[in-house]
């Protein structure tokens, strides 16, 4: 498993992360967990056909000010 991200200081240079912290409300963390579990199942079902999914496309309540979360194979 690898985790990648952009910093607010440099949003054009994708970096591999050695550690991340998720800070949010109970409701936000549940939404993230549900999103990840949903697309883990989609990935299992679709195999190599699965490319990626964005939380902002899937969770309508996801505030545009929140960081984007993308799951990919």
CHARMM-style PDB file with segment names, atoms N, HN, CA, C and O in Angstrom:
ATOM      1  N   UNK     1       0.841  -1.171   0.000  1.00  0.00      PROA
ATOM      2  CA  UNK     1       0.000   0.000   0.000  1.00  0.00      PROA
ATOM      3  C   UNK     1       0.887   1.234   0.000  1.00  0.00      PROA
ATOM      4  O   UNK     1       1.915   1.290   0.674  1.00  0.00      PROA
ATOM      5  N   UNK     2       0.460   2.211  -0.770  1.00  0.00      PROA
ATOM      6  HN  UNK     2      -0.375   2.166  -1.317  1.00  0.00      PROA
ATOM      7  CA  UNK     2       1.145   3.498  -0.793  1.00  0.00      PROA
ATOM      8  C   UNK     2       0.099   4.586  -0.611  1.00  0.00      PROA
ATOM      9  O   UNK     2      -1.058   4.427  -1.003  1.00  0.00      PROA
ATOM     10  N   UNK     3       0.517   5.682  -0.019  1.00  0.00      PROA
ATOM     11  HN  UNK     3       1.456   5.811   0.299  1.00  0.00      PROA
ATOM     12  CA  UNK     3      -0.353   6.849   0.154  1.00  0.00      PROA
ATOM     13  C   UNK     3       0.368   8.033  -0.464  1.00  0.00      PROA
ATOM     14  O   UNK     3       1.541   8.282  -0.186  1.00  0.00      PROA
ATOM     15  N   UNK     4      -0.355   8.758  -1.306  1.00  0.00      PROA
ATOM     16  HN  UNK     4      -1.308   8.555  -1.532  1.00  0.00      PROA
ATOM     17  CA  UNK     4       0.202   9.932  -1.976  1.00  0.00      PROA
ATOM     18  C   UNK     4      -0.613  11.154  -1.601  1.00  0.00      PROA
ATOM     19  O   UNK     4      -1.766  11.041  -1.185  1.00  0.00      PROA
ATOM     20  N   UNK     5      -0.008  12.320  -1.750  1.00  0.00      PROA
ATOM     21  HN  UNK     5       0.929  12.412  -2.088  1.00  0.00      PROA
ATOM     22  CA  UNK     5      -0.755  13.536  -1.475  1.00  0.00      PROA
ATOM     23  C   UNK     5      -0.021  14.773  -1.937  1.00  0.00      PROA
ATOM     24  O   UNK     5       1.150  14.743  -2.316  1.00  0.00      PROA
ATOM     25  N   UNK     6      -0.756  15.846  -1.886  1.00  0.00      PROA
ATOM     26  HN  UNK     6      -1.707  15.870  -1.577  1.00  0.00      PROA
ATOM     27  CA  UNK     6      -0.233  17.181  -2.182  1.00  0.00      PROA
ATOM     28  C   UNK     6      -0.293  18.000  -0.901  1.00  0.00      PROA
ATOM     29  O   UNK     6      -1.174  17.799  -0.064  1.00  0.00      PROA
ATOM     30  N   UNK     7       0.636  18.910  -0.758  1.00  0.00      PROA
ATOM     31  HN  UNK     7       1.351  19.073  -1.438  1.00  0.00      PROA
ATOM     32  CA  UNK     7       0.561  19.841   0.363  1.00  0.00      PROA
ATOM     33  C   UNK     7      -0.100  21.126  -0.112  1.00  0.00      PROA
ATOM     34  O   UNK     7      -0.113  21.417  -1.308  1.00  0.00      PROA
ATOM     35  N   UNK     8      -0.645  21.889   0.818  1.00  0.00      PROA
ATOM     36  HN  UNK     8      -0.634  21.652   1.790  1.00  0.00      PROA
ATOM     37  CA  UNK     8      -1.237  23.175   0.438  1.00  0.00      PROA
ATOM     38  C   UNK     8      -0.170  24.117  -0.108  1.00  0.00      PROA
ATOM     39  O   UNK     8      -0.466  24.986  -0.927  1.00  0.00      PROA
ATOM     40  N   UNK     9       1.065  23.946   0.345  1.00  0.00      PROA
ATOM     41  HN  UNK     9       1.305  23.239   1.011  1.00  0.00      PROA
ATOM     42  CA  UNK     9       2.160  24.786  -0.124  1.00  0.00      PROA
ATOM     43  C   UNK     9       2.595  24.432  -1.542  1.00  0.00      PROA
ATOM     44  O   UNK     9       3.149  25.272  -2.251  1.00  0.00      PROA
ATOM     45  N   UNK    10       2.344  23.178  -1.961  1.00  0.00      PROA
ATOM     46  HN  UNK    10       1.894  22.496  -1.385  1.00  0.00      PROA
ATOM     47  CA  UNK    10       2.770  22.755  -3.295  1.00  0.00      PROA
ATOM     48  C   UNK    10       1.757  21.748  -3.837  1.00  0.00      PROA
ATOM     49  O   UNK    10       1.941  20.538  -3.708  1.00  0.00      PROA
ATOM     50  N   UNK    11       0.696  22.256  -4.441  1.00  0.00      PROA
ATOM     51  HN  UNK    11       0.547  23.239  -4.546  1.00  0.00      PROA
ATOM     52  CA  UNK    11      -0.379  21.411  -4.936  1.00  0.00      PROA
ATOM     53  C   UNK    11      -0.117  20.851  -6.329  1.00  0.00      PROA
ATOM     54  O   UNK    11      -1.015  20.278  -6.944  1.00  0.00      PROA
ATOM     55  N   UNK    12       1.102  21.012  -6.829  1.00  0.00      PROA
ATOM     56  HN  UNK    12       1.832  21.478  -6.329  1.00  0.00      PROA
ATOM     57  CA  UNK    12       1.409  20.482  -8.162  1.00  0.00      PROA
ATOM     58  C   UNK    12       2.446  19.366  -8.119  1.00  0.00      PROA
ATOM     59  O   UNK    12       2.788  18.804  -9.160  1.00  0.00      PROA
ATOM     60  N   UNK    13       2.948  19.037  -6.939  1.00  0.00      PROA
ATOM     61  HN  UNK    13       2.671  19.493  -6.094  1.00  0.00      PROA
ATOM     62  CA  UNK    13       4.000  18.037  -6.821  1.00  0.00      PROA
ATOM     63  C   UNK    13       3.512  16.885  -5.943  1.00  0.00      PROA
ATOM     64  O   UNK    13       3.559  16.974  -4.716  1.00  0.00      PROA
ATOM     65  N   UNK    14       3.043  15.802  -6.574  1.00  0.00      PROA
ATOM     66  HN  UNK    14       3.005  15.730  -7.571  1.00  0.00      PROA
ATOM     67  CA  UNK    14       2.538  14.644  -5.851  1.00  0.00      PROA
ATOM     68  C   UNK    14       3.673  13.979  -5.080  1.00  0.00      PROA
ATOM     69  O   UNK    14       4.730  13.686  -5.639  1.00  0.00      PROA
ATOM     70  N   UNK    15       3.444  13.746  -3.795  1.00  0.00      PROA
ATOM     71  HN  UNK    15       2.586  13.984  -3.340  1.00  0.00      PROA
ATOM     72  CA  UNK    15       4.463  13.168  -2.929  1.00  0.00      PROA
ATOM     73  C   UNK    15       3.965  11.871  -2.302  1.00  0.00      PROA
ATOM     74  O   UNK    15       2.784  11.756  -1.975  1.00  0.00      PROA
ATOM     75  N   UNK    16       4.851  10.896  -2.132  1.00  0.00      PROA
ATOM     76  HN  UNK    16       5.810  10.989  -2.397  1.00  0.00      PROA
ATOM     77  CA  UNK    16       4.507   9.703  -1.373  1.00  0.00      PROA
ATOM     78  C   UNK    16       4.615  10.051   0.112  1.00  0.00      PROA
ATOM     79  O   UNK    16       5.621  10.609   0.551  1.00  0.00      PROA
ATOM     80  N   UNK    17       3.590   9.723   0.874  1.00  0.00      PROA
ATOM     81  HN  UNK    17       2.773   9.269   0.517  1.00  0.00      PROA
ATOM     82  CA  UNK    17       3.534  10.059   2.287  1.00  0.00      PROA
ATOM     83  C   UNK    17       4.052   8.894   3.122  1.00  0.00      PROA
ATOM     84  O   UNK    17       3.813   7.732   2.790  1.00  0.00      PROA
ATOM     85  N   UNK    18       4.749   9.200   4.187  1.00  0.00      PROA
ATOM     86  HN  UNK    18       4.943  10.143   4.456  1.00  0.00      PROA
ATOM     87  CA  UNK    18       5.183   8.167   5.123  1.00  0.00      PROA
ATOM     88  C   UNK    18       4.202   8.041   6.277  1.00  0.00      PROA
ATOM     89  O   UNK    18       4.195   7.034   6.984  1.00  0.00      PROA
ATOM     90  N   UNK    19       3.380   9.055   6.466  1.00  0.00      PROA
ATOM     91  HN  UNK    19       3.386   9.873   5.891  1.00  0.00      PROA
ATOM     92  CA  UNK    19       2.393   9.054   7.545  1.00  0.00      PROA
ATOM     93  C   UNK    19       1.317  10.063   7.218  1.00  0.00      PROA
ATOM     94  O   UNK    19       1.595  11.114   6.641  1.00  0.00      PROA
ATOM     95  N   UNK    20       0.079   9.745   7.588  1.00  0.00      PROA
ATOM     96  HN  UNK    20      -0.147   8.891   8.057  1.00  0.00      PROA
ATOM     97  CA  UNK    20      -1.006  10.710   7.466  1.00  0.00      PROA
ATOM     98  C   UNK    20      -1.810  10.697   8.763  1.00  0.00      PROA
ATOM     99  O   UNK    20      -1.801   9.711   9.499  1.00  0.00      PROA
ATOM    100  N   UNK    21      -2.494  11.781   9.030  1.00  0.00      PROA
ATOM    101  HN  UNK    21      -2.502  12.582   8.432  1.00  0.00      PROA
ATOM    102  CA  UNK    21      -3.412  11.878  10.163  1.00  0.00      PROA
ATOM    103  C   UNK    21      -4.743  12.342   9.626  1.00  0.00      PROA
ATOM    104  O   UNK    21      -4.800  13.256   8.803  1.00  0.00      PROA
ATOM    105  N   UNK    22      -5.821  11.720  10.082  1.00  0.00      PROA
ATOM    106  HN  UNK    22      -5.776  10.977  10.750  1.00  0.00      PROA
ATOM    107  CA  UNK    22      -7.161  12.137   9.698  1.00  0.00      PROA
ATOM    108  C   UNK    22      -7.793  12.833  10.897  1.00  0.00      PROA
ATOM    109  O   UNK    22      -7.959  12.230  11.958  1.00  0.00      PROA
ATOM    110  N   UNK    23      -8.140  14.090  10.726  1.00  0.00      PROA
ATOM    111  HN  UNK    23      -8.006  14.580   9.865  1.00  0.00      PROA
ATOM    112  CA  UNK    23      -8.773  14.851  11.793  1.00  0.00      PROA
ATOM    113  C   UNK    23     -10.156  15.243  11.309  1.00  0.00      PROA
ATOM    114  O   UNK    23     -10.290  15.936  10.301  1.00  0.00      PROA
ATOM    115  N   UNK    24     -11.173  14.809  12.011  1.00  0.00      PROA
ATOM    116  HN  UNK    24     -11.064  14.246  12.831  1.00  0.00      PROA
ATOM    117  CA  UNK    24     -12.532  15.132  11.601  1.00  0.00      PROA
ATOM    118  C   UNK    24     -13.519  14.733  12.669  1.00  0.00      PROA
ATOM    119  O   UNK    24     -13.164  14.160  13.699  1.00  0.00      PROA
ATOM    120  N   UNK    25     -14.758  15.048  12.399  1.00  0.00      PROA
ATOM    121  HN  UNK    25     -15.047  15.514  11.563  1.00  0.00      PROA
ATOM    122  CA  UNK    25     -15.828  14.677  13.319  1.00  0.00      PROA
ATOM    123  C   UNK    25     -16.122  13.189  13.174  1.00  0.00      PROA
ATOM    124  O   UNK    25     -15.655  12.537  12.240  1.00  0.00      PROA
ATOM    125  N   UNK    26     -16.888  12.674  14.095  1.00  0.00      PROA
ATOM    126  HN  UNK    26     -17.267  13.204  14.853  1.00  0.00      PROA
ATOM    127  CA  UNK    26     -17.331  11.285  14.012  1.00  0.00      PROA
ATOM    128  C   UNK    26     -18.026  11.047  12.681  1.00  0.00      PROA
ATOM    129  O   UNK    26     -17.739  10.065  11.996  1.00  0.00      PROA
ATOM    130  N   UNK    27     -18.933  11.936  12.313  1.00  0.00      PROA
ATOM    131  HN  UNK    27     -19.166  12.734  12.870  1.00  0.00      PROA
ATOM    132  CA  UNK    27     -19.701  11.780  11.077  1.00  0.00      PROA
ATOM    133  C   UNK    27     -18.799  11.790   9.845  1.00  0.00      PROA
ATOM    134  O   UNK    27     -18.997  10.995   8.926  1.00  0.00      PROA
ATOM    135  N   UNK    28     -17.819  12.677   9.821  1.00  0.00      PROA
ATOM    136  HN  UNK    28     -17.659  13.322  10.568  1.00  0.00      PROA
ATOM    137  CA  UNK    28     -16.900  12.745   8.687  1.00  0.00      PROA
ATOM    138  C   UNK    28     -16.053  11.480   8.577  1.00  0.00      PROA
ATOM    139  O   UNK    28     -15.840  10.968   7.478  1.00  0.00      PROA
ATOM    140  N   UNK    29     -15.572  10.979   9.705  1.00  0.00      PROA
ATOM    141  HN  UNK    29     -15.745  11.395  10.598  1.00  0.00      PROA
ATOM    142  CA  UNK    29     -14.756   9.764   9.686  1.00  0.00      PROA
ATOM    143  C   UNK    29     -15.583   8.552   9.269  1.00  0.00      PROA
ATOM    144  O   UNK    29     -15.071   7.659   8.596  1.00  0.00      PROA
ATOM    145  N   UNK    30     -16.846   8.510   9.658  1.00  0.00      PROA
ATOM    146  HN  UNK    30     -17.263   9.236  10.206  1.00  0.00      PROA
ATOM    147  CA  UNK    30     -17.723   7.425   9.210  1.00  0.00      PROA
ATOM    148  C   UNK    30     -17.919   7.503   7.700  1.00  0.00      PROA
ATOM    149  O   UNK    30     -17.872   6.479   7.018  1.00  0.00      PROA
ATOM    150  N   UNK    31     -18.141   8.716   7.165  1.00  0.00      PROA
ATOM    151  HN  UNK    31     -18.180   9.548   7.719  1.00  0.00      PROA
ATOM    152  CA  UNK    31     -18.309   8.881   5.711  1.00  0.00      PROA
ATOM    153  C   UNK    31     -17.066   8.398   4.966  1.00  0.00      PROA
ATOM    154  O   UNK    31     -17.180   7.717   3.947  1.00  0.00      PROA
ATOM    155  N   UNK    32     -15.893   8.743   5.463  1.00  0.00      PROA
ATOM    156  HN  UNK    32     -15.800   9.296   6.291  1.00  0.00      PROA
ATOM    157  CA  UNK    32     -14.642   8.299   4.837  1.00  0.00      PROA
ATOM    158  C   UNK    32     -14.550   6.781   4.878  1.00  0.00      PROA
ATOM    159  O   UNK    32     -14.215   6.148   3.877  1.00  0.00      PROA
ATOM    160  N   UNK    33     -14.846   6.200   6.028  1.00  0.00      PROA
ATOM    161  HN  UNK    33     -15.119   6.714   6.841  1.00  0.00      PROA
ATOM    162  CA  UNK    33     -14.788   4.738   6.174  1.00  0.00      PROA
ATOM    163  C   UNK    33     -15.754   4.050   5.227  1.00  0.00      PROA
ATOM    164  O   UNK    33     -15.394   3.064   4.584  1.00  0.00      PROA
ATOM    165  N   UNK    34     -16.970   4.552   5.133  1.00  0.00      PROA
ATOM    166  HN  UNK    34     -17.263   5.353   5.655  1.00  0.00      PROA
ATOM    167  CA  UNK    34     -17.972   3.960   4.240  1.00  0.00      PROA
ATOM    168  C   UNK    34     -17.524   4.063   2.788  1.00  0.00      PROA
ATOM    169  O   UNK    34     -17.686   3.116   2.018  1.00  0.00      PROA
ATOM    170  N   UNK    35     -16.968   5.198   2.416  1.00  0.00      PROA
ATOM    171  HN  UNK    35     -16.836   5.967   3.042  1.00  0.00      PROA
ATOM    172  CA  UNK    35     -16.463   5.405   1.054  1.00  0.00      PROA
ATOM    173  C   UNK    35     -15.371   4.392   0.728  1.00  0.00      PROA
ATOM    174  O   UNK    35     -15.404   3.761  -0.329  1.00  0.00      PROA
ATOM    175  N   UNK    36     -14.408   4.236   1.627  1.00  0.00      PROA
ATOM    176  HN  UNK    36     -14.381   4.748   2.485  1.00  0.00      PROA
ATOM    177  CA  UNK    36     -13.306   3.304   1.392  1.00  0.00      PROA
ATOM    178  C   UNK    36     -13.820   1.873   1.300  1.00  0.00      PROA
ATOM    179  O   UNK    36     -13.419   1.128   0.405  1.00  0.00      PROA
ATOM    180  N   UNK    37     -14.693   1.485   2.205  1.00  0.00      PROA
ATOM    181  HN  UNK    37     -15.019   2.090   2.932  1.00  0.00      PROA
ATOM    182  CA  UNK    37     -15.237   0.120   2.168  1.00  0.00      PROA
ATOM    183  C   UNK    37     -16.038  -0.136   0.897  1.00  0.00      PROA
ATOM    184  O   UNK    37     -15.941  -1.208   0.300  1.00  0.00      PROA
ATOM    185  N   UNK    38     -16.828   0.848   0.488  1.00  0.00      PROA
ATOM    186  HN  UNK    38     -16.907   1.719   0.973  1.00  0.00      PROA
ATOM    187  CA  UNK    38     -17.629   0.701  -0.731  1.00  0.00      PROA
ATOM    188  C   UNK    38     -16.730   0.431  -1.936  1.00  0.00      PROA
ATOM    189  O   UNK    38     -16.990  -0.479  -2.724  1.00  0.00      PROA
ATOM    190  N   UNK    39     -15.675   1.228  -2.072  1.00  0.00      PROA
ATOM    191  HN  UNK    39     -15.464   1.967  -1.433  1.00  0.00      PROA
ATOM    192  CA  UNK    39     -14.827   1.082  -3.253  1.00  0.00      PROA
ATOM    193  C   UNK    39     -13.837  -0.065  -3.133  1.00  0.00      PROA
ATOM    194  O   UNK    39     -13.313  -0.514  -4.151  1.00  0.00      PROA
ATOM    195  N   UNK    40     -13.562  -0.553  -1.938  1.00  0.00      PROA
ATOM    196  HN  UNK    40     -13.988  -0.187  -1.111  1.00  0.00      PROA
ATOM    197  CA  UNK    40     -12.798  -1.793  -1.792  1.00  0.00      PROA
ATOM    198  C   UNK    40     -13.607  -2.945  -2.368  1.00  0.00      PROA
ATOM    199  O   UNK    40     -13.056  -3.826  -3.028  1.00  0.00      PROA
ATOM    200  N   UNK    41     -14.920  -2.943  -2.120  1.00  0.00      PROA
ATOM    201  HN  UNK    41     -15.368  -2.228  -1.583  1.00  0.00      PROA
ATOM    202  CA  UNK    41     -15.795  -3.970  -2.686  1.00  0.00      PROA
ATOM    203  C   UNK    41     -15.897  -3.837  -4.207  1.00  0.00      PROA
ATOM    204  O   UNK    41     -15.877  -4.838  -4.924  1.00  0.00      PROA
ATOM    205  N   UNK    42     -16.007  -2.601  -4.695  1.00  0.00      PROA
ATOM    206  HN  UNK    42     -16.023  -1.788  -4.113  1.00  0.00      PROA
ATOM    207  CA  UNK    42     -16.053  -2.380  -6.142  1.00  0.00      PROA
ATOM    208  C   UNK    42     -14.745  -2.870  -6.772  1.00  0.00      PROA
ATOM    209  O   UNK    42     -14.762  -3.514  -7.821  1.00  0.00      PROA
ATOM    210  N   UNK    43     -13.626  -2.568  -6.135  1.00  0.00      PROA
ATOM    211  HN  UNK    43     -13.612  -2.045  -5.283  1.00  0.00      PROA
ATOM    212  CA  UNK    43     -12.314  -2.998  -6.637  1.00  0.00      PROA
ATOM    213  C   UNK    43     -12.236  -4.522  -6.684  1.00  0.00      PROA
ATOM    214  O   UNK    43     -11.741  -5.090  -7.657  1.00  0.00      PROA
ATOM    215  N   UNK    44     -12.724  -5.182  -5.634  1.00  0.00      PROA
ATOM    216  HN  UNK    44     -13.127  -4.721  -4.844  1.00  0.00      PROA
ATOM    217  CA  UNK    44     -12.719  -6.642  -5.597  1.00  0.00      PROA
ATOM    218  C   UNK    44     -13.565  -7.208  -6.732  1.00  0.00      PROA
ATOM    219  O   UNK    44     -13.162  -8.168  -7.389  1.00  0.00      PROA
ATOM    220  N   UNK    45     -14.735  -6.617  -6.964  1.00  0.00      PROA
ATOM    221  HN  UNK    45     -15.062  -5.838  -6.431  1.00  0.00      PROA
ATOM    222  CA  UNK    45     -15.665  -7.108  -7.984  1.00  0.00      PROA
ATOM    223  C   UNK    45     -15.158  -6.828  -9.399  1.00  0.00      PROA
ATOM    224  O   UNK    45     -15.256  -7.692 -10.271  1.00  0.00      PROA
ATOM    225  N   UNK    46     -14.619  -5.633  -9.634  1.00  0.00      PROA
ATOM    226  HN  UNK    46     -14.540  -4.931  -8.926  1.00  0.00      PROA
ATOM    227  CA  UNK    46     -14.237  -5.217 -10.985  1.00  0.00      PROA
ATOM    228  C   UNK    46     -12.800  -5.563 -11.354  1.00  0.00      PROA
ATOM    229  O   UNK    46     -12.441  -5.548 -12.531  1.00  0.00      PROA
ATOM    230  N   UNK    47     -11.990  -5.869 -10.374  1.00  0.00      PROA
ATOM    231  HN  UNK    47     -12.282  -5.881  -9.417  1.00  0.00      PROA
ATOM    232  CA  UNK    47     -10.594  -6.214 -10.651  1.00  0.00      PROA
ATOM    233  C   UNK    47      -9.864  -5.100 -11.372  1.00  0.00      PROA
ATOM    234  O   UNK    47      -9.924  -3.942 -10.958  1.00  0.00      PROA
ATOM    235  N   UNK    48      -9.180  -5.442 -12.443  1.00  0.00      PROA
ATOM    236  HN  UNK    48      -9.132  -6.382 -12.780  1.00  0.00      PROA
ATOM    237  CA  UNK    48      -8.362  -4.470 -13.181  1.00  0.00      PROA
ATOM    238  C   UNK    48      -9.181  -3.406 -13.906  1.00  0.00      PROA
ATOM    239  O   UNK    48      -8.622  -2.408 -14.361  1.00  0.00      PROA
ATOM    240  N   UNK    49     -10.483  -3.599 -14.020  1.00  0.00      PROA
ATOM    241  HN  UNK    49     -10.937  -4.409 -13.649  1.00  0.00      PROA
ATOM    242  CA  UNK    49     -11.325  -2.571 -14.655  1.00  0.00      PROA
ATOM    243  C   UNK    49     -11.494  -1.350 -13.756  1.00  0.00      PROA
ATOM    244  O   UNK    49     -11.779  -0.255 -14.242  1.00  0.00      PROA
ATOM    245  N   UNK    50     -11.320  -1.533 -12.445  1.00  0.00      PROA
ATOM    246  HN  UNK    50     -11.089  -2.422 -12.049  1.00  0.00      PROA
ATOM    247  CA  UNK    50     -11.450  -0.408 -11.519  1.00  0.00      PROA
ATOM    248  C   UNK    50     -10.241   0.507 -11.651  1.00  0.00      PROA
ATOM    249  O   UNK    50      -9.099   0.050 -11.616  1.00  0.00      PROA
ATOM    250  N   UNK    51     -10.498   1.785 -11.801  1.00  0.00      PROA
ATOM    251  HN  UNK    51     -11.426   2.156 -11.829  1.00  0.00      PROA
ATOM    252  CA  UNK    51      -9.399   2.756 -11.883  1.00  0.00      PROA
ATOM    253  C   UNK    51      -9.275   3.549 -10.589  1.00  0.00      PROA
ATOM    254  O   UNK    51      -8.286   3.417  -9.868  1.00  0.00      PROA
ATOM    255  N   UNK    52     -10.280   4.375 -10.295  1.00  0.00      PROA
ATOM    256  HN  UNK    52     -11.083   4.483 -10.881  1.00  0.00      PROA
ATOM    257  CA  UNK    52     -10.241   5.173  -9.081  1.00  0.00      PROA
ATOM    258  C   UNK    52     -11.623   5.773  -8.808  1.00  0.00      PROA
ATOM    259  O   UNK    52     -12.505   5.763  -9.666  1.00  0.00      PROA
ATOM    260  N   UNK    53     -11.782   6.293  -7.591  1.00  0.00      PROA
ATOM    261  HN  UNK    53     -11.065   6.301  -6.894  1.00  0.00      PROA
ATOM    262  CA  UNK    53     -13.024   6.958  -7.204  1.00  0.00      PROA
ATOM    263  C   UNK    53     -12.679   8.142  -6.303  1.00  0.00      PROA
ATOM    264  O   UNK    53     -11.766   8.066  -5.480  1.00  0.00      PROA
ATOM    265  N   UNK    54     -13.424   9.239  -6.471  1.00  0.00      PROA
ATOM    266  HN  UNK    54     -14.165   9.301  -7.140  1.00  0.00      PROA
ATOM    267  CA  UNK    54     -13.238  10.457  -5.691  1.00  0.00      PROA
ATOM    268  C   UNK    54     -14.368  10.581  -4.678  1.00  0.00      PROA
ATOM    269  O   UNK    54     -15.536  10.387  -5.016  1.00  0.00      PROA
ATOM    270  N   UNK    55     -14.022  10.903  -3.448  1.00  0.00      PROA
ATOM    271  HN  UNK    55     -13.074  11.061  -3.174  1.00  0.00      PROA
ATOM    272  CA  UNK    55     -15.057  11.044  -2.429  1.00  0.00      PROA
ATOM    273  C   UNK    55     -16.024  12.184  -2.762  1.00  0.00      PROA
ATOM    274  O   UNK    55     -17.217  12.088  -2.471  1.00  0.00      PROA
ATOM    275  N   UNK    56     -15.518  13.260  -3.368  1.00  0.00      PROA
ATOM    276  HN  UNK    56     -14.549  13.338  -3.605  1.00  0.00      PROA
ATOM    277  CA  UNK    56     -16.390  14.400  -3.703  1.00  0.00      PROA
ATOM    278  C   UNK    56     -17.426  14.034  -4.758  1.00  0.00      PROA
ATOM    279  O   UNK    56     -18.477  14.670  -4.829  1.00  0.00      PROA
ATOM    280  N   UNK    57     -17.150  13.021  -5.581  1.00  0.00      PROA
ATOM    281  HN  UNK    57     -16.295  12.505  -5.523  1.00  0.00      PROA
ATOM    282  CA  UNK    57     -18.114  12.561  -6.576  1.00  0.00      PROA
ATOM    283  C   UNK    57     -19.127  11.603  -5.970  1.00  0.00      PROA
ATOM    284  O   UNK    57     -20.225  11.439  -6.500  1.00  0.00      PROA
ATOM    285  N   UNK    58     -18.764  10.976  -4.867  1.00  0.00      PROA
ATOM    286  HN  UNK    58     -17.871  11.110  -4.436  1.00  0.00      PROA
ATOM    287  CA  UNK    58     -19.581   9.906  -4.303  1.00  0.00      PROA
ATOM    288  C   UNK    58     -20.389  10.343  -3.080  1.00  0.00      PROA
ATOM    289  O   UNK    58     -21.525   9.902  -2.904  1.00  0.00      PROA
ATOM    290  N   UNK    59     -19.828  11.189  -2.250  1.00  0.00      PROA
ATOM    291  HN  UNK    59     -18.906  11.547  -2.393  1.00  0.00      PROA
ATOM    292  CA  UNK    59     -20.480  11.623  -1.015  1.00  0.00      PROA
ATOM    293  C   UNK    59     -20.954  13.060  -1.216  1.00  0.00      PROA
ATOM    294  O   UNK    59     -20.167  14.003  -1.135  1.00  0.00      PROA
ATOM    295  N   UNK    60     -22.230  13.210  -1.474  1.00  0.00      PROA
ATOM    296  HN  UNK    60     -22.869  12.444  -1.539  1.00  0.00      PROA
ATOM    297  CA  UNK    60     -22.781  14.531  -1.826  1.00  0.00      PROA
ATOM    298  C   UNK    60     -22.605  15.558  -0.708  1.00  0.00      PROA
ATOM    299  O   UNK    60     -22.523  16.758  -0.971  1.00  0.00      PROA
ATOM    300  N   UNK    61     -22.547  15.082   0.548  1.00  0.00      PROA
ATOM    301  HN  UNK    61     -22.613  14.107   0.762  1.00  0.00      PROA
ATOM    302  CA  UNK    61     -22.391  16.006   1.677  1.00  0.00      PROA
ATOM    303  C   UNK    61     -20.941  16.461   1.868  1.00  0.00      PROA
ATOM    304  O   UNK    61     -20.661  17.285   2.739  1.00  0.00      PROA
ATOM    305  N   UNK    62     -20.026  15.933   1.065  1.00  0.00      PROA
ATOM    306  HN  UNK    62     -20.254  15.264   0.357  1.00  0.00      PROA
ATOM    307  CA  UNK    62     -18.616  16.268   1.241  1.00  0.00      PROA
ATOM    308  C   UNK    62     -18.399  17.722   0.879  1.00  0.00      PROA
ATOM    309  O   UNK    62     -18.599  18.118  -0.270  1.00  0.00      PROA
ATOM    310  N   UNK    63     -18.000  18.505   1.835  1.00  0.00      PROA
ATOM    311  HN  UNK    63     -17.838  18.184   2.768  1.00  0.00      PROA
ATOM    312  CA  UNK    63     -17.814  19.948   1.667  1.00  0.00      PROA
ATOM    313  C   UNK    63     -16.646  20.220   0.724  1.00  0.00      PROA
ATOM    314  O   UNK    63     -15.594  19.592   0.840  1.00  0.00      PROA
ATOM    315  N   UNK    64     -16.825  21.137  -0.192  1.00  0.00      PROA
ATOM    316  HN  UNK    64     -17.680  21.648  -0.286  1.00  0.00      PROA
ATOM    317  CA  UNK    64     -15.778  21.471  -1.173  1.00  0.00      PROA
ATOM    318  C   UNK    64     -14.504  21.979  -0.491  1.00  0.00      PROA
ATOM    319  O   UNK    64     -13.431  21.952  -1.093  1.00  0.00      PROA
ATOM    320  N   UNK    65     -14.611  22.437   0.746  1.00  0.00      PROA
ATOM    321  HN  UNK    65     -15.482  22.460   1.236  1.00  0.00      PROA
ATOM    322  CA  UNK    65     -13.432  22.922   1.474  1.00  0.00      PROA
ATOM    323  C   UNK    65     -12.606  21.780   2.061  1.00  0.00      PROA
ATOM    324  O   UNK    65     -11.464  21.993   2.468  1.00  0.00      PROA
ATOM    325  N   UNK    66     -13.172  20.567   2.111  1.00  0.00      PROA
ATOM    326  HN  UNK    66     -14.100  20.394   1.780  1.00  0.00      PROA
ATOM    327  CA  UNK    66     -12.459  19.422   2.671  1.00  0.00      PROA
ATOM    328  C   UNK    66     -11.452  18.899   1.653  1.00  0.00      PROA
ATOM    329  O   UNK    66     -11.628  19.097   0.451  1.00  0.00      PROA
ATOM    330  N   UNK    67     -10.400  18.236   2.121  1.00  0.00      PROA
ATOM    331  HN  UNK    67     -10.257  18.075   3.098  1.00  0.00      PROA
ATOM    332  CA  UNK    67      -9.450  17.622   1.176  1.00  0.00      PROA
ATOM    333  C   UNK    67     -10.132  16.543   0.349  1.00  0.00      PROA
ATOM    334  O   UNK    67     -11.030  15.851   0.829  1.00  0.00      PROA
ATOM    335  N   UNK    68      -9.703  16.410  -0.881  1.00  0.00      PROA
ATOM    336  HN  UNK    68      -8.974  16.972  -1.270  1.00  0.00      PROA
ATOM    337  CA  UNK    68     -10.194  15.350  -1.751  1.00  0.00      PROA
ATOM    338  C   UNK    68      -9.573  14.039  -1.288  1.00  0.00      PROA
ATOM    339  O   UNK    68      -8.405  13.997  -0.905  1.00  0.00      PROA
ATOM    340  N   UNK    69     -10.358  12.978  -1.327  1.00  0.00      PROA
ATOM    341  HN  UNK    69     -11.308  13.013  -1.639  1.00  0.00      PROA
ATOM    342  CA  UNK    69      -9.859  11.640  -1.024  1.00  0.00      PROA
ATOM    343  C   UNK    69     -10.137  10.783  -2.250  1.00  0.00      PROA
ATOM    344  O   UNK    69     -11.266  10.731  -2.738  1.00  0.00      PROA
ATOM    345  N   UNK    70      -9.105  10.113  -2.741  1.00  0.00      PROA
ATOM    346  HN  UNK    70      -8.188  10.155  -2.344  1.00  0.00      PROA
ATOM    347  CA  UNK    70      -9.217   9.286  -3.932  1.00  0.00      PROA
ATOM    348  C   UNK    70      -8.717   7.897  -3.575  1.00  0.00      PROA
ATOM    349  O   UNK    70      -7.655   7.752  -2.970  1.00  0.00      PROA
ATOM    350  N   UNK    71      -9.474   6.881  -3.945  1.00  0.00      PROA
ATOM    351  HN  UNK    71     -10.337   6.998  -4.436  1.00  0.00      PROA
ATOM    352  CA  UNK    71      -8.986   5.511  -3.795  1.00  0.00      PROA
ATOM    353  C   UNK    71      -8.680   4.980  -5.185  1.00  0.00      PROA
ATOM    354  O   UNK    71      -9.421   5.232  -6.135  1.00  0.00      PROA
ATOM    355  N   UNK    72      -7.581   4.243  -5.296  1.00  0.00      PROA
ATOM    356  HN  UNK    72      -6.978   4.039  -4.525  1.00  0.00      PROA
ATOM    357  CA  UNK    72      -7.186   3.679  -6.599  1.00  0.00      PROA
ATOM    358  C   UNK    72      -6.508   2.347  -6.373  1.00  0.00      PROA
ATOM    359  O   UNK    72      -6.091   2.007  -5.265  1.00  0.00      PROA
ATOM    360  N   UNK    73      -6.415   1.618  -7.444  1.00  0.00      PROA
ATOM    361  HN  UNK    73      -6.754   1.894  -8.344  1.00  0.00      PROA
ATOM    362  CA  UNK    73      -5.777   0.313  -7.396  1.00  0.00      PROA
ATOM    363  C   UNK    73      -4.299   0.448  -7.662  1.00  0.00      PROA
ATOM    364  OT1 UNK    73      -3.578  -0.549  -7.664  1.00  0.00      PROA
TER     365      UNK     73
END
